[in-house]
Amino acid sequence: MINPAALLICSCLWVSYFATGFAFAFHDVNGALQAYDLRKNKPRRTWAHYLANMPKQLSNLFVLFPVCMHILVEARADTITKPFRDIGVQDAINLVIGYVIQQSWLFGVHYALHTPFLYKRIHKYHHVPLAYVHSLSAWTDAYFEYIVMELGSYVAMILLAPMHYSILAVYFVYLGFSSSVEHSGFYINATLDSRYHWKHHVLPNCNFAEWDVLDWMFGTLKM
């Protein structure tokens, strides 16, 4: 039986990601977003594009992810499931530290996945043709990549900077939303803007990070 706090955290990401992803998909398929499409002068996507790689993604999100979160919540239950009255400044500090840890992990592993050996064997499954890069493709990853890069980033964040599950739940709402937007292929406004990560899918030797400060620090930033 999955820990209730872990289930809440997972549910926040699931709802945020799929609600955002299907909203983009619905308007894209119906032609409402054509003016904002970064794939200029390309035919709009169909539902077949949006659903093509769903099975692999579902197994990542609904099997591997909840198992990982259950283990992490149980391991740091002293902090994650403490009473609400005990939430304090340290939780806020750990949120900032945890963000830096998680984003740094993602950047480092993602950069490594672009070495020829790992790209050819693992990461190429994420770099599909641009018509299949969209708001519902963020976690279309090989199992090894999803475990090491995505789940590994959660492990590092939660073990090193644990915080109350309510804060984690809000953070995972953000992760679900931002991951969908980043892969959507649209630039609508400052919030719904996928240009930064989209450039990585067009030019895979730049913009490895989700937090652009890391790309700036390591010389891989391209605006």
MIFI-494468 format. One record per residue (C-alpha): residue number from 1; residue in three letters; x, y, z. Coordinates in steps of 0.001 Angstrom, whole numbers, plus 500000, padded with zeros to 6 digits. Layout:
// residues N
     k     r       c1       c2       c3
   NUM   ala        X        Y        Z
...
***
This chain:
// residues 223
     k     r       c1       c2       c3
     1   met   500000   500000   500000
     2   ile   501494   503331   498958
     3   asn   502095   505907   501661
     4   pro   499236   508502   501578
     5   ala   501680   511421   501515
     6   ala   503549   509835   498610
     7   leu   500254   509287   496781
     8   leu   499322   512947   497240
     9   ile   502683   514091   495874
    10   cys   502361   511786   492858
    11   ser   498774   512854   492237
    12   cys   499780   516508   492184
    13   leu   502295   515845   489424
    14   trp   499920   513587   487474
    15   val   497034   516077   487527
    16   ser   499226   519085   486764
    17   tyr   501088   517379   483931
    18   phe   498160   515703   482198
    19   ala   495771   518644   482636
    20   thr   498319   520989   481079
    21   gly   499338   518479   478433
    22   phe   495836   517629   477270
    23   ala   494824   521309   477268
    24   phe   497679   522039   474862
    25   ala   496838   518946   472815
    26   phe   493150   519794   472473
    27   his   493817   523327   471253
    28   asp   496693   522213   469030
    29   val   494723   519475   467287
    30   asn   491856   521906   466724
    31   gly   494160   524500   465166
    32   ala   493816   527166   467839
    33   leu   497561   527317   468547
    34   gln   498941   527362   465023
    35   ala   500043   530997   465282
    36   tyr   502145   530150   468356
    37   asp   503779   526980   467013
    38   leu   507584   527060   467069
    39   arg   507588   524571   464168
    40   lys   506866   527298   461652
    41   asn   504825   526303   458590
    42   lys   504515   522666   459682
    43   pro   501235   520713   459680
    44   arg   499623   520750   463101
    45   arg   499836   517623   465207
    46   thr   497061   515039   465426
    47   trp   495926   512924   468358
    48   ala   498076   510143   466906
    49   his   501164   512282   467548
    50   tyr   500100   513001   471106
    51   leu   499307   509409   472034
    52   ala   502057   507597   470118
    53   asn   504537   507208   472983
    54   met   502091   507151   475867
    55   pro   502595   503490   477004
    56   lys   506258   503973   477968
    57   gln   505471   507242   479685
    58   leu   502597   505752   481674
    59   ser   504781   502963   483011
    60   asn   507356   505530   484116
    61   leu   504805   507798   485781
    62   phe   502394   505273   487277
    63   val   504750   502450   488280
    64   leu   508317   503666   488800
    65   phe   507468   507141   490110
    66   pro   505052   506129   492906
    67   val   507341   503310   494054
    68   cys   510208   505784   494321
    69   met   508136   508372   496182
    70   his   506797   505771   498614
    71   ile   510331   504688   499502
    72   leu   511512   508289   499907
    73   val   508586   509343   502095
    74   glu   509079   506295   504307
    75   ala   512817   506985   504529
    76   arg   512382   510640   505595
    77   ala   509014   510336   507333
    78   asp   510351   512246   510349
    79   thr   510419   515422   508264
    80   ile   508022   514767   505394
    81   thr   505024   513641   507474
    82   lys   505578   515735   510586
    83   pro   502545   517667   511928
    84   phe   501574   520819   510053
    85   arg   502270   522887   513166
    86   asp   505950   521944   512891
    87   ile   506404   523402   509393
    88   gly   508940   526185   509684
    89   val   511723   528213   508152
    90   gln   513867   525129   507642
    91   asp   511281   523723   505232
    92   ala   511466   526901   503147
    93   ile   515263   526785   503186
    94   asn   515213   523131   502160
    95   leu   512870   523948   499277
    96   val   515465   526337   497846
    97   ile   518330   523925   498516
    98   gly   516308   521031   497126
    99   tyr   515543   522935   493938
   100   val   519240   523617   493356
   101   ile   520112   519975   494077
   102   gln   517406   518594   491806
   103   gln   518143   520934   488928
   104   ser   521890   520339   489206
   105   trp   521361   516576   489126
   106   leu   519139   516850   486053
   107   phe   521679   519029   484271
   108   gly   524631   516758   485045
   109   val   522920   513540   484010
   110   his   521352   515138   480933
   111   tyr   524737   516446   479819
   112   ala   526242   512975   480273
   113   leu   523409   511426   478251
   114   his   524526   513483   475267
   115   thr   527901   511771   475085
   116   pro   527897   509596   471938
   117   phe   527923   506289   473840
   118   leu   524914   507087   476057
   119   tyr   522992   509071   473453
   120   lys   523045   506243   470922
   121   arg   521994   503613   473464
   122   ile   519645   505517   475773
   123   his   518835   509184   475209
   124   lys   517893   508940   471531
   125   tyr   514486   507605   472614
   126   his   513679   511024   474091
   127   his   514901   512966   471048
   128   val   512126   511883   468725
   129   pro   511144   513824   465557
   130   leu   509831   517278   466459
   131   ala   506238   516425   465580
   132   tyr   506348   513954   468491
   133   val   507887   516427   470944
   134   his   504892   517987   472645
   135   ser   503129   518712   475913
   136   leu   502552   515005   476608
   137   ser   506057   513759   475797
   138   ala   508141   515133   478676
   139   trp   508805   511737   480248
   140   thr   509049   509644   477109
   141   asp   512297   508151   478359
   142   ala   514066   504828   478374
   143   tyr   513627   503179   481771
   144   phe   517306   503644   482612
   145   glu   517137   507343   481817
   146   tyr   513953   507897   483809
   147   ile   515325   506068   486840
   148   val   518762   507682   486843
   149   met   517908   511207   485707
   150   glu   514361   511902   486883
   151   leu   513955   509639   489902
   152   gly   517592   510176   490821
   153   ser   516961   513913   491036
   154   tyr   514032   513329   493411
   155   val   516135   511003   495565
   156   ala   518941   513554   495836
   157   met   516544   516399   496621
   158   ile   514409   514625   499209
   159   leu   517180   512758   501027
   160   leu   519477   515788   501239
   161   ala   516849   518514   501743
   162   pro   513644   516909   503078
   163   met   510575   519070   503565
   164   his   506937   518634   504552
   165   tyr   504805   516727   502072
   166   ser   502505   519717   501517
   167   ile   505465   521717   500205
   168   leu   506599   518790   498075
   169   ala   503075   518484   496682
   170   val   503103   522114   495530
   171   tyr   506590   521666   494095
   172   phe   505476   518655   492071
   173   val   502513   520639   490729
   174   tyr   505123   523043   489399
   175   leu   507208   520188   487951
   176   gly   504224   518714   486126
   177   phe   503176   522054   484667
   178   ser   506658   523215   483682
   179   ser   507618   519879   482113
   180   ser   504525   519958   479923
   181   val   505036   523579   478893
   182   glu   508757   523070   478151
   183   his   507991   520313   475645
   184   ser   504844   521878   474174
   185   gly   506545   523569   471233
   186   phe   504597   526794   471707
   187   tyr   505393   530351   472706
   188   ile   502192   532028   473832
   189   asn   503325   534327   476647
   190   ala   505941   534536   479400
   191   thr   504318   531674   481326
   192   leu   503501   529403   478379
   193   asp   506916   529625   476755
   194   ser   508796   526542   475544
   195   arg   511463   528326   473487
   196   tyr   514353   527545   475818
   197   his   513994   523776   475944
   198   trp   512650   523592   472399
   199   lys   515971   524935   471179
   200   his   517628   521937   472862
   201   his   515470   519565   470813
   202   val   516399   521466   467646
   203   leu   520094   521919   468547
   204   pro   520942   519137   471017
   205   asn   524341   520589   471998
   206   cys   522852   523451   474048
   207   asn   520314   524240   476798
   208   phe   520664   521017   478784
   209   ala   519253   522520   481978
   210   glu   515751   523373   483084
   211   trp   517279   526156   485199
   212   asp   519123   528299   482653
   213   val   521661   529559   485210
   214   leu   523385   526170   484978
   215   asp   523733   526405   481203
   216   trp   525131   529904   481619
   217   met   527667   528688   484202
   218   phe   528892   525831   482011
   219   gly   528858   527622   478666
   220   thr   526004   525655   477096
   221   leu   523435   528463   477063
   222   lys   521903   529452   473720
   223   met   519047   531941   473649
***
